[in-house]
Amino acid sequence: MTEYDVLAIGNAIVDIIARTDDAFLAEAGIQKGSMTLIDTARATALYGAMGPAIEMSGGSAANTAAGVLSLGGTSAYIGKVSHDQLGTIFTHDIQALGVVYRTAPLAGDPPTARSMILVTPDGERSMNTYLGACVELSPSDIDEDLVAAARVTYFEGYLWDPPLAKDAIRLAAEITHRAGHEVAMSLSDSFCVHRYRDEFLELLRSGTVDIVFANEAEALALYETADLDHALSRIGAETRRFAVVTLSEKGCIVVEGDRRIAVPADPVSAVVDTTGAGDLFAAGFLRGYTAGRSHEVSARLGAIAAGRIIEQIGPRSFSRLDELDAVRAVLNG
Amino acid sequence: MTEYDVLAIGNAIVDIIARTDDAFLAEAGIQKGSMTLIDTARATALYGAMGPAIEMSGGSAANTAAGVLSLGGTSAYIGKVSHDQLGTIFTHDIQALGVVYRTAPLAGDPPTARSMILVTPDGERSMNTYLGACVELSPSDIDEDLVAAARVTYFEGYLWDPPLAKDAIRLAAEITHRAGHEVAMSLSDSFCVHRYRDEFLELLRSGTVDIVFANEAEALALYETADLDHALSRIGAETRRFAVVTLSEKGCIVVEGDRRIAVPADPVSAVVDTTGAGDLFAAGFLRGYTAGRSHEVSARLGAIAAGRIIEQIGPRSFSRLDELDAVRAVLNG
């Protein structure tokens, strides 16, 4: 029996979001569109240089857990904060949504992780992440009952950055499979794929991961190719169940063995901030998938959720996504 | 010689903003549209009950200082935070804008103030403020050089809530007048006026305050009347220079002795969140006034700034207001 549609595991982060321009990114040496890890000194310098910001709970897999909830599903989350004001904010926001979250916070340093997200006028976000308390996530944080009770255990590739989280994921995957459930992962970021390519490929080939989410750049990076068709064939052949590759405004392709299903993107009124687009796509897809919907219907839900999140600032929807007519129509259709 | 258009003094607060509905306000016993002071226990209970939020620097007079900057003016700010994560956020945001802010933070408890702002579907905001470190603001925080260097010293009536801030204001007013400059105040909130009516009237009648900003409810509360015409006559007669009374969508009236100038509101595309409307009106007015513009032009700038801030979430503009054609036209017209 499952109690949750999705258990998400990831770096628990508060986003610090500011608008900027391309000149600032160039001057600060920031890789546009990517996630760059930064240390305390760089965090202090960058914060001092950037403009006024707003703060909002983030974290890739946490955004997905929040998205599943907002879409009317059920979810739980595992991720590490510290016992500080940002940790209180993160904990409040995810629990207030209804996501089950009970990972023990660190008592002291390092502080709760934060990502300084710079949004350019084209809506693209560039993330500068100080991992803080996330480096302490370890197998002891894996709540076996929580993991076993989830239909899908979903984690972010970013977890290969902190030292012990990968062990936590391997443990969680074992528990998940023992319970007869499935493991999904996001490849997170093309630079992250470059850092951990061999390990990510091993996760797929060993069947540790059943379902993989990637965007085009990540899929290409995984196979060190510029040929999307080639990458799609490989990822479809190597993923135990199926892969979902998102192509921004060109929609997505679900690849299951040699079967491919293309689903268009949802129309977007204005790209305000792309932060959370991939996370919310995964939320929509998993909401559909865990409700027993087809890959096509699941991908349409993903496209709608991603479309709505990029029309606003930040990666957590300001309103319930399951109140949208389009979401209701797809879920009930 | 003046270095700053406006020096603002107020409670330094980080806003925690969430959408809610009228049923939640009723159940939680929250006075809609007002600012209610809360203690630690109430803050914890309310935060536990409210939904996911976003955080943004706030504080009434701080929003005005930020608005003056955003409108192309110069400003400084005095207000007390603690040496904690919310204090770091507040300090970063106001300094990153270019507002001169150097009040010494508290080393320890109480923590930085926060206001839980609940926004209903009609865009109205209801504020629940835990004053925290603000209760420590005292005359020793009044930087004489900063005060003397400002064309207008502006403070919020809310400062009568913490115990020592009123002494800080009286000192700042003395310094301002000695430098040959002017003191402006906002009446802040009708309940605040009820709490401190006699003292606020004394500030006007003694000439401690030269310019007063009030909304309709505050002006009526000040004279314990339901007759706006009567309140306008009184406030015009009792304020040393002039009073500006805002009337929401009906615009505002500048009252200087028995002369009255009515200026319409600026069209608003959609009322998203009224947080900061009064603060930004004051910012626009003071930006015009300190640049030597007429009361009418100044009030039009106030109306534009207020109009823009209620079209977004939170009290700090996401973009520079002096880049708006309407602002440029009024300032250069």
Interface residues (C-beta under 8 A of the other chain):
Chain A: I16 R19 Y47 G48 M50 G51 P52 A53 I54 E55 M56 S57 A66 D84 Q85 L86 I89 H92 D93 I94 A96 L97 P111 I313 G314 R316 F318 S319
Chain B: I16 R19 Y47 G48 M50 G51 P52 A53 I54 E55 M56 S57 A66 D84 Q85 L86 I89 H92 D93 I94 A96 L97 P111 I313 G314 R316 F318 S319
